[in-house]
Amino acid sequence: MSSIREIHSSGVNPATPRPLRVLELYCGIGGCRAALPGGSEVVAAMDINEAALEVYRWNYPHTTLPVNLDFISASDLHSWNADLWWLSPPCQPFTVRGLRRDTEDSRTRSFLRLIDCLSQAPPTYLALENVPGFRGSQTHSLLRSALDELGYAVQEVVLCPTELGVPNRRQRLYLVAGLEPLGPMLQPPQEHRPLGAYLDPEPSSDLWIDEELNDKYGQALSVVDAQEVTAVASCFTSAYGRSPVRSGSYLRTASGLRRFSPMEILRLLGFPPDFRLPPTLSRQVAWRLVGNSLSVPAVRYVLSAIPELAGSGSTYSR
Ligand SMILES: C[S@@+](CC[C@H](N)C(=O)[O-])C[C@H]1O[C@@H](n2cnc3c(N)ncnc32)[C@H](O)[C@@H]1O
């Protein structure tokens, strides 16, 4: 296999390497896209969720496809001629607090399909994000066996954005694999902004909630203080706004207790400042979509193991 660094697109100065072609699978609202540095291009982004794709399209011009990956074929995948497959498969089958049905969970079907397709259409690089409980699952060992058989070098890391200076927990397992040698993961510049710096200047009045919630759930409720410089919000999940516990933090403010807005969560996830949610999107759906997304600086850190994406700087690409 020729090195992708030797491949050049037609009409381009042969001294200029062509951008790394990325196929964003389970793209959601485009967390991977937000993390990609310059020197790369998304050739297609696929997801089954139309609302997520609408947010993606609102922000990025790339080809987005409503696809059920349960039925994707190796030739479909191959036709995109992608150098990197990015995967954010559903994590419910592997979460420690869930049933951990792993390969028996219907939500793993598409992931197993992609593992099956790998041998017929192996990309130069593959990277994925899932919950730490994915490691040790049968699906994880099927993936690792497929990658080993095909000769991929593999790196795995469990990382929380708090380790990058972000005041929001979201511990995840990341895997990056390459048929070309991988480099070290490069530490991005540290954030170290207090929680207050991520908050809306004029939060919507309907974010405030009844203090009774605090009385009812007590210690089970994660409450952080907006004024506290060392405050760290807990992981926001897709259940935020529906389930009061274990779905993300509430904010203690001078005027009472309130939820975080979807835009505040996006800021904590490291999305670019000009990222927008369509005005027609309800707050409930917005919470579900952002809670499903990912930590942009953590993904950027992991992708820096791919030599073509290392050293491209920490700025957002458009
Ligand atoms: C953990 S979320 C990934 C979110 C994404 N990384 C983001 O930044 O928003 C998993 C995504 O997989 C999608 N999904 C689940 N099953 C799917 C399937 N069979 N085919 C395509 N997409 C699927 C969901 O709609 C969801 O957007």
PDBQT file of the ligand as one rigid body, heavy atoms in Angstrom, charges set to zero:
ROOT
HETATM    1  C1  LIG A 401     -22.450   8.492  20.730  1.00  0.00    +0.000 C 
HETATM    2  S1  LIG A 401     -23.421   9.227  19.492  1.00  0.00    +0.000 S 
HETATM    3  C2  LIG A 401     -22.153   9.971  18.500  1.00  0.00    +0.000 C 
HETATM    4  C3  LIG A 401     -22.339  11.438  18.413  1.00  0.00    +0.000 C 
HETATM    5  C4  LIG A 401     -21.305  12.197  17.604  1.00  0.00    +0.000 C 
HETATM    6  N1  LIG A 401     -19.948  11.822  17.872  1.00  0.00    +0.000 N 
HETATM    7  C5  LIG A 401     -21.479  13.703  17.818  1.00  0.00    +0.000 C 
HETATM    8  O1  LIG A 401     -20.480  14.415  17.863  1.00  0.00    +0.000 OA
HETATM    9  O2  LIG A 401     -22.600  14.164  17.935  1.00  0.00    +0.000 OA
HETATM   10  C6  LIG A 401     -23.884   7.848  18.527  1.00  0.00    +0.000 C 
HETATM   11  C7  LIG A 401     -24.542   8.214  17.201  1.00  0.00    +0.000 C 
HETATM   12  O3  LIG A 401     -24.780   7.020  16.496  1.00  0.00    +0.000 OA
HETATM   13  C8  LIG A 401     -25.969   7.166  15.755  1.00  0.00    +0.000 C 
HETATM   14  N2  LIG A 401     -26.424   5.796  15.417  1.00  0.00    +0.000 N 
HETATM   15  C9  LIG A 401     -26.832   4.856  16.275  1.00  0.00    +0.000 A 
HETATM   16  N3  LIG A 401     -27.121   3.734  15.599  1.00  0.00    +0.000 NA
HETATM   17  C10 LIG A 401     -26.891   3.967  14.277  1.00  0.00    +0.000 A 
HETATM   18  C11 LIG A 401     -26.998   3.202  13.092  1.00  0.00    +0.000 A 
HETATM   19  N4  LIG A 401     -27.426   1.947  13.121  1.00  0.00    +0.000 N 
HETATM   20  N5  LIG A 401     -26.657   3.769  11.923  1.00  0.00    +0.000 NA
HETATM   21  C12 LIG A 401     -26.220   5.065  11.891  1.00  0.00    +0.000 A 
HETATM   22  N6  LIG A 401     -26.096   5.833  12.980  1.00  0.00    +0.000 NA
HETATM   23  C13 LIG A 401     -26.415   5.300  14.167  1.00  0.00    +0.000 A 
HETATM   24  C14 LIG A 401     -26.877   7.945  16.706  1.00  0.00    +0.000 C 
HETATM   25  O4  LIG A 401     -27.909   8.599  16.000  1.00  0.00    +0.000 OA
HETATM   26  C15 LIG A 401     -25.887   8.899  17.361  1.00  0.00    +0.000 C 
HETATM   27  O5  LIG A 401     -25.848  10.134  16.678  1.00  0.00    +0.000 OA
ENDROOT
TORSDOF 0
